[in-house]
Amino acid sequence: MPVIVYCQDRSGADELRKEFLAAHFAYIETILERIAVAGPMRDRSGGRITGSCFIYHTDDEAEARELLENDPYYTAGIYDQIEYHQFLGAAGSWVGGKIW
């Protein structure tokens, strides 16, 4: 069962995101096989980036934490709030239809 990680940016993180973007992308490229999908979250208007979402190929929260904590965005202190959730994909194109 994958682990979904929601990361909410701290106030004023916009400049840090720009500063560490290349390092963040370089790190993501080293762990691509561990990521089902990842990307930024935007505000309701679709404009400003407000955080990140990662879905890791692991059912081990400790492993998900390690993957996130090695990310330059994490080490730069961009994220204020982080939530880890086990996820069971039950229906949709990502799971090939439905699981029941």
C-alpha positions as CSV (number, residue, x, y, z in Angstrom):
1,M,0.0,0.0,0.0
2,P,1.6,3.3,-1.0
3,V,2.3,6.1,1.4
4,I,1.0,9.6,0.4
5,V,2.9,12.5,1.9
6,Y,1.3,16.0,1.9
7,C,3.8,18.8,2.6
8,Q,2.5,22.3,3.3
9,D,4.9,25.1,2.6
10,R,5.9,27.5,5.4
11,S,5.1,31.1,4.9
12,G,7.7,32.8,2.6
13,A,8.9,29.6,1.0
14,D,8.6,30.8,-2.6
15,E,12.2,32.1,-2.8
16,L,13.6,28.9,-1.2
17,R,11.7,26.8,-3.7
18,K,13.4,28.7,-6.5
19,E,16.8,28.5,-4.9
20,F,16.6,24.7,-4.3
21,L,14.7,23.7,-7.4
22,A,17.6,22.3,-9.3
23,A,18.8,20.3,-6.3
24,H,15.3,19.1,-5.6
25,F,14.9,17.9,-9.2
26,A,18.3,16.2,-9.1
27,Y,17.4,14.3,-6.0
28,I,14.0,13.3,-7.4
29,E,15.8,11.8,-10.4
30,T,17.8,9.6,-8.1
31,I,14.6,8.1,-6.5
32,L,12.2,8.0,-9.5
33,E,11.7,4.2,-9.1
34,R,10.4,4.8,-5.5
35,I,7.9,7.4,-6.6
36,A,4.4,6.6,-8.0
37,V,3.7,10.3,-8.6
38,A,4.9,13.6,-7.2
39,G,4.4,17.2,-7.8
40,P,3.5,20.6,-6.4
41,M,0.2,21.6,-4.9
42,R,-1.3,25.0,-5.9
43,D,-3.8,27.3,-4.2
44,R,-7.4,27.2,-5.2
45,S,-6.8,29.7,-8.0
46,G,-4.2,27.4,-9.5
47,G,-1.5,30.0,-9.2
48,R,0.8,30.0,-6.2
49,I,2.5,26.8,-5.2
50,T,1.5,26.0,-1.6
51,G,3.2,22.6,-1.0
52,S,4.1,19.2,-2.5
53,C,2.5,15.8,-2.7
54,F,4.4,12.6,-3.0
55,I,3.1,9.1,-3.4
56,Y,5.9,6.7,-2.7
57,H,6.1,3.0,-3.7
58,T,6.3,1.8,-0.1
59,D,4.0,0.7,2.7
60,D,6.7,1.6,5.3
61,E,6.2,5.1,6.7
62,A,9.8,5.1,8.0
63,E,11.0,4.6,4.4
64,A,8.7,7.4,3.2
65,R,10.0,9.7,5.9
66,E,13.6,8.9,4.9
67,L,12.9,9.5,1.2
68,L,11.3,12.9,2.1
69,E,14.0,13.9,4.6
70,N,16.7,13.4,2.0
71,D,15.0,15.9,-0.3
72,P,16.7,19.3,-0.6
73,Y,13.3,21.0,-0.2
74,Y,12.9,19.3,3.2
75,T,16.5,20.1,4.3
76,A,16.1,23.7,3.3
77,G,13.1,24.0,5.6
78,I,10.5,24.7,3.0
79,Y,7.8,22.5,4.5
80,D,5.9,23.6,7.6
81,Q,3.4,20.8,8.0
82,I,3.8,17.2,6.8
83,E,1.3,14.4,6.8
84,Y,1.9,10.8,6.1
85,H,-1.0,8.5,5.1
86,Q,-1.3,4.9,3.9
87,F,-3.3,4.8,0.7
88,L,-5.3,2.0,-0.9
89,G,-6.1,2.8,-4.5
90,A,-9.5,1.2,-4.9
91,A,-10.8,2.4,-8.3
92,G,-9.6,4.4,-11.3
93,S,-7.2,4.2,-14.2
94,W,-4.1,4.0,-11.9
95,V,-5.3,0.7,-10.4
96,G,-6.6,-0.7,-13.7
97,G,-10.3,-0.2,-13.0
98,K,-11.5,-1.4,-9.6
99,I,-10.1,-3.8,-6.9
100,W,-13.5,-5.4,-5.9
